[in-house]
Amino acid sequence: MPLGVVAIVLGVIAFRTGWMLPPSRRGVRQPRLYGVGAAVAGVGLLYLGVTYFVLSDDRPDALSSNPWAALAGNGLELFGIALIAASHLRPRRGRSTHPGA
């Protein structure tokens, strides 16, 4: 769960300012899209952690009885990863998504 919170915070920072951690900065051409992707992936991680560790404390079979919760969390993570991958592509001509440009 802490990793989800960190991903959300770093995603918001990347979206608002265009700043990213140095290892992530190299190939990213659209920092705002990267920020949205990181935040969505972080929400997916946080959702999975909450549904598994917090909501299923009283019922150990909560996720096995409701697989849609795990599917939704994994779907959010994969969508966030797809947005992060798309942030490495070139933006359309004439549009700059970088906040400083």
C-alpha positions, 0 to 999 in steps of 0.5 A: 500500500505505501508503494501505491501512495508513492506512485500517486504522489509522484504521478501528481508531481509529474503531471503538475510540474513535469518533474520525474525521478532521474531513472524515469526521465530518460525516454519520457516525451510526454511528462503529463501523460506519464504523470496520469499513468503513474497516478492511475497505476498507484490507485490500482495498487492502493485499491488492491492493497485496501481490498486485500489487507484491510477489507478482508481481515475479518473474512479470509475468503473475501477476494476468492468470493469476489474476484471482481475486486482483484480484476478491477485493481489489476485493470487499473494497474495495467491501464496505468502501465499502458499510459506510462508506455504511451508517454514514451511515444512522440506527441502529435505535431504542433502540440506540446504537453510539457508544462514548460513549453 
